[in-house]
Amino acid sequence: MSDDVLKTLASTIRARASASGETSYTRKLLDGGAERCAKKLAEEAGEVVIAGVSQDDEALTGEAADLLYHLLVLLEARGVPLDDVLAELENRMGTSGLEEKAARGGKS
């Protein structure tokens, strides 16, 4: 699988931003602004952690998919293109995680 799936999902989320909140869960999230989207992302991250330590691979896979979806919704709410995130990841390729973290002043 390539990043095409993520790009397609990001495009779908962008399109749903103009849908009715009565028919689109994505639109309801976006209507709540970045704060609501961030809170939902945090909730989903917690579910990934729980699935990662105490549930089967299928549960972890489903929760990970939910987490990626909610991350893309937050990026849309903030107007941050997925391509910018992918470019940042590409820039970090070939750099040790410890070196990259030190270059950012040690922030997570």
C-alpha positions as CSV (number, residue, x, y, z in Angstrom):
1,M,0.0,0.0,0.0
2,S,1.2,3.5,-0.8
3,D,0.5,6.9,0.5
4,D,-2.2,7.1,-2.2
5,V,-4.8,5.8,0.2
6,L,-4.0,8.6,2.6
7,K,-4.1,11.2,-0.1
8,T,-7.4,9.8,-1.4
9,L,-8.8,9.9,2.2
10,A,-7.5,13.5,2.7
11,S,-9.2,14.5,-0.6
12,T,-12.5,12.9,0.6
13,I,-12.3,14.7,3.9
14,R,-11.7,18.0,2.1
15,A,-14.8,17.3,-0.1
16,R,-16.9,16.4,2.9
17,A,-16.2,19.8,4.4
18,S,-18.8,21.2,2.1
19,A,-21.4,18.5,2.8
20,S,-24.2,18.8,5.2
21,G,-23.5,18.2,8.9
22,E,-26.6,16.1,8.9
23,T,-25.2,13.6,6.4
24,S,-21.5,13.8,7.1
25,Y,-19.7,12.8,10.3
26,T,-16.6,14.5,8.9
27,R,-18.4,17.7,8.5
28,K,-19.7,17.5,12.1
29,L,-16.1,17.1,13.3
30,L,-14.9,20.0,11.2
31,D,-17.8,22.2,12.4
32,G,-16.4,21.7,15.9
33,G,-13.1,23.3,14.8
34,A,-9.6,22.3,15.4
35,E,-10.1,21.9,19.2
36,R,-12.9,19.3,18.8
37,C,-10.9,17.5,16.1
38,A,-7.8,17.4,18.4
39,K,-9.8,16.1,21.3
40,K,-11.2,13.3,19.1
41,L,-7.7,12.5,17.8
42,A,-6.5,12.2,21.4
43,E,-9.4,9.9,22.2
44,E,-8.5,7.7,19.2
45,A,-4.8,7.7,20.2
46,G,-5.9,6.3,23.6
47,E,-7.9,3.5,21.9
48,V,-4.8,2.6,19.8
49,V,-2.7,2.3,23.0
50,I,-5.3,0.1,24.6
51,A,-5.6,-2.1,21.5
52,G,-1.8,-2.2,21.2
53,V,-1.3,-3.7,24.6
54,S,-4.4,-5.7,25.3
55,Q,-6.3,-6.5,22.1
56,D,-5.7,-8.6,19.0
57,D,-4.1,-7.4,15.8
58,E,-7.5,-6.9,14.1
59,A,-8.6,-4.5,16.9
60,L,-5.3,-2.6,16.6
61,T,-5.6,-2.4,12.9
62,G,-9.1,-0.9,13.1
63,E,-8.1,1.6,15.8
64,A,-5.0,2.6,13.8
65,A,-7.2,3.3,10.8
66,D,-9.5,5.5,13.0
67,L,-6.4,7.3,14.3
68,L,-5.2,8.1,10.8
69,Y,-8.6,9.3,9.7
70,H,-8.9,11.6,12.7
71,L,-5.4,12.9,12.2
72,L,-6.3,13.8,8.6
73,V,-9.5,15.6,9.8
74,L,-7.4,17.7,12.2
75,L,-5.0,18.5,9.5
76,E,-8.0,19.7,7.3
77,A,-9.4,21.7,10.2
78,R,-6.1,23.5,10.5
79,G,-5.5,23.8,6.8
80,V,-2.3,21.8,6.8
81,P,-1.9,19.8,3.6
82,L,-1.1,16.1,4.0
83,D,1.6,16.6,1.4
84,D,3.4,18.9,3.8
85,V,3.4,16.1,6.4
86,L,4.6,13.6,3.9
87,A,7.3,15.9,2.8
88,E,8.4,16.4,6.4
89,L,8.6,12.6,6.8
90,E,10.6,12.3,3.6
91,N,13.0,15.0,4.9
92,R,13.6,13.0,8.0
93,M,14.4,9.8,6.1
94,G,18.0,8.7,6.6
95,T,18.3,10.7,9.8
96,S,18.4,8.8,13.1
97,G,15.4,9.5,15.3
98,L,17.8,10.7,18.0
99,E,19.6,13.1,15.7
100,E,16.3,14.4,14.4
101,K,14.9,15.0,17.9
102,A,18.1,16.7,19.0
103,A,17.9,19.0,15.9
104,R,14.5,20.1,17.1
105,G,15.8,20.9,20.6
106,G,14.6,17.7,22.1
107,K,10.9,18.3,21.7
108,S,8.7,15.2,21.1
